[in-house]
Amino acid sequence: MEPTIRGYLDEDFPAVCALERENSPKGCKSEVFIRQAGVLFSDTFLVAECGGGEVAGYTIGALVQHRQTTGWIVRLVVAERYRRRGFGGESLVAAVVADLRERGGAYEVYLSVAPENQAARALYARHGFLETDFFPAYFGEGGDRCILRRDLTGREDLICSG
C-alpha cells in the first residue's frame, strides 16, 4: 500500500522526534531540530503516513540561502519496519525533490550520505543522484559523508561546489 505524503503538522512532532531519536547519535537533542525545522522548512518538511495515520518516515528539504536554485535534502528517515519495502523512501525522495523544484525553483539537489549506507545510496541512485564528492569527517570524527547531486535541468554544467 502506498503511503500518503503530506506536509508536516505540529501533531506529528512526537512521532517524528521518536524517529529522529532512533536514528541520531546518543545525546543529540532531536526535539530542538524538529521543532525548528517545522518552522523554517514548512514547505518542504514532508511525512509519509501509513495505514491508520502512523508516521512511517519524513524528509526535510531546503534551498541554499545564497543560491536559491540549489536545494538540499537535509534529512530523510524511514522507520525500520518500513525500510526496503519500496514505498516510504521512494515516495519521500520523489516528493521532496518535486517540492524543491516546483515550489522552490531548484535546478539541482544535493544530499549527504554515509559511505557505508548502501541501501540509502541505492535509493538515491534510483532517483538520479550521482556522487560528486567525498568528505572524511564531514560531521566530525567517524562522520564521513559522500555528497550526491541530482541535476534537475539536464545540464551538468550547472554543478556548484561549496
C-alpha positions as CSV (number, residue, x, y, z in Angstrom):
1,M,0.0,0.0,0.0
2,E,1.4,3.4,-1.0
3,P,1.8,5.9,1.9
4,T,0.2,9.3,1.8
5,I,2.8,12.1,1.5
6,R,1.8,15.3,3.1
7,G,3.2,18.3,4.9
8,Y,4.4,18.1,8.4
9,L,1.9,19.2,11.1
10,D,2.5,20.1,14.7
11,E,0.7,17.0,15.7
12,D,3.4,14.9,14.0
13,F,6.0,16.3,16.5
14,P,6.1,13.3,18.9
15,A,6.3,10.7,16.1
16,V,8.9,12.5,14.1
17,C,11.0,13.1,17.2
18,A,10.8,9.4,18.1
19,L,12.1,8.6,14.6
20,E,14.9,11.2,14.9
21,R,16.0,9.8,18.3
22,E,16.1,6.3,16.8
23,N,18.4,7.5,14.0
24,S,20.6,10.1,15.7
25,P,23.8,9.8,17.8
26,K,23.3,9.4,21.5
27,G,22.9,12.7,23.3
28,C,21.5,14.5,20.2
29,K,18.6,16.7,21.1
30,S,16.3,15.9,18.2
31,E,13.3,17.8,19.6
32,V,15.1,21.1,19.0
33,F,16.0,20.3,15.4
34,I,12.5,19.0,14.6
35,R,10.7,22.0,16.2
36,Q,12.9,24.5,14.3
37,A,12.7,22.6,11.0
38,G,8.9,22.6,11.3
39,V,9.0,26.4,11.2
40,L,12.0,27.0,8.9
41,F,11.2,24.4,6.2
42,S,7.4,24.2,6.4
43,D,7.0,23.9,2.6
44,T,9.5,21.1,2.3
45,F,9.1,19.2,5.6
46,L,7.1,16.1,4.5
47,V,5.9,13.0,6.2
48,A,5.0,9.5,4.9
49,E,1.8,8.3,6.6
50,C,0.7,4.7,6.5
51,G,-2.5,3.0,7.5
52,G,-4.2,4.5,10.5
53,G,-2.2,7.7,10.4
54,E,1.1,6.2,11.6
55,V,4.1,8.3,10.6
56,A,6.4,5.9,8.7
57,G,9.1,8.4,7.7
58,Y,9.8,12.0,7.0
59,T,12.1,14.2,4.9
60,I,13.2,17.8,5.1
61,G,14.4,19.8,2.1
62,A,15.8,23.3,1.9
63,L,17.1,25.8,-0.6
64,V,20.5,27.3,-0.1
65,Q,20.1,30.9,1.1
66,H,22.7,32.5,-1.2
67,R,22.0,30.1,-4.1
68,Q,18.2,29.7,-4.4
69,T,18.5,27.4,-7.4
70,T,20.3,24.8,-5.2
71,G,18.3,22.5,-2.9
72,W,19.4,20.0,-0.3
73,I,17.7,17.0,1.2
74,V,18.6,17.8,4.8
75,R,17.2,14.7,6.3
76,L,15.3,11.6,5.2
77,V,14.3,8.9,7.8
78,V,12.1,5.9,7.4
79,A,11.1,3.8,10.4
80,E,13.0,0.5,10.4
81,R,9.8,-1.6,9.9
82,Y,9.1,0.2,6.7
83,R,12.6,0.1,5.2
84,R,13.4,-1.8,2.0
85,R,9.7,-2.3,1.2
86,G,9.8,0.0,-1.8
87,F,7.4,2.8,-0.9
88,G,8.4,5.0,2.1
89,G,11.8,6.3,1.0
90,E,10.9,6.2,-2.7
91,S,7.9,8.4,-2.2
92,L,9.6,10.8,0.1
93,V,12.6,11.3,-2.2
94,A,10.3,11.9,-5.2
95,A,8.1,14.3,-3.2
96,V,10.9,16.4,-1.7
97,V,12.7,16.7,-5.0
98,A,9.4,17.8,-6.7
99,D,8.8,20.4,-4.0
100,L,12.3,21.8,-4.2
101,R,11.9,22.1,-8.0
102,E,8.3,23.2,-8.3
103,R,7.9,25.4,-5.2
104,G,11.5,26.5,-4.8
105,G,12.8,26.7,-8.3
106,A,15.8,24.4,-7.7
107,Y,17.8,23.4,-10.7
108,E,19.9,20.9,-8.6
109,V,19.5,19.0,-5.4
110,Y,22.3,17.7,-3.1
111,L,22.4,15.4,-0.1
112,S,25.0,13.7,2.1
113,V,25.0,10.0,2.9
114,A,27.3,7.8,4.9
115,P,29.6,5.8,2.5
116,E,28.6,2.5,4.1
117,N,24.9,3.1,3.8
118,Q,24.4,1.1,0.7
119,A,20.6,0.9,0.9
120,A,20.3,4.7,1.0
121,R,22.9,5.1,-1.8
122,A,20.9,2.7,-3.9
123,L,17.7,4.5,-3.2
124,Y,19.2,7.9,-4.2
125,A,20.8,6.3,-7.3
126,R,17.4,5.2,-8.5
127,H,16.3,8.8,-8.2
128,G,19.2,10.1,-10.4
129,F,21.6,11.2,-7.7
130,L,25.3,10.8,-8.5
131,E,28.3,11.0,-6.2
132,T,30.1,14.3,-6.7
133,D,32.5,14.4,-3.7
134,F,33.6,12.6,-0.5
135,F,34.5,14.3,2.7
136,P,36.2,12.4,5.5
137,A,35.0,13.6,9.0
138,Y,32.2,15.8,7.3
139,F,30.2,15.6,10.6
140,G,33.3,15.2,12.8
141,E,35.2,12.0,13.8
142,G,33.6,9.0,12.2
143,G,31.1,11.1,10.3
144,D,32.4,10.6,6.7
145,R,30.0,11.5,4.0
146,C,29.5,11.2,0.3
147,I,27.9,14.2,-1.4
148,L,25.4,13.2,-4.0
149,R,23.8,15.5,-6.6
150,R,20.8,15.3,-8.9
151,D,20.6,17.7,-11.9
152,L,17.0,18.8,-12.5
153,T,17.7,20.6,-15.7
154,G,19.6,18.1,-17.8
155,R,22.6,20.5,-17.8
156,E,25.6,19.0,-16.0
157,D,27.5,22.3,-16.4
158,L,25.4,23.8,-13.6
159,I,27.3,21.9,-10.9
160,C,28.1,24.2,-8.0
161,S,30.7,23.4,-5.4
162,G,30.8,24.5,-1.8
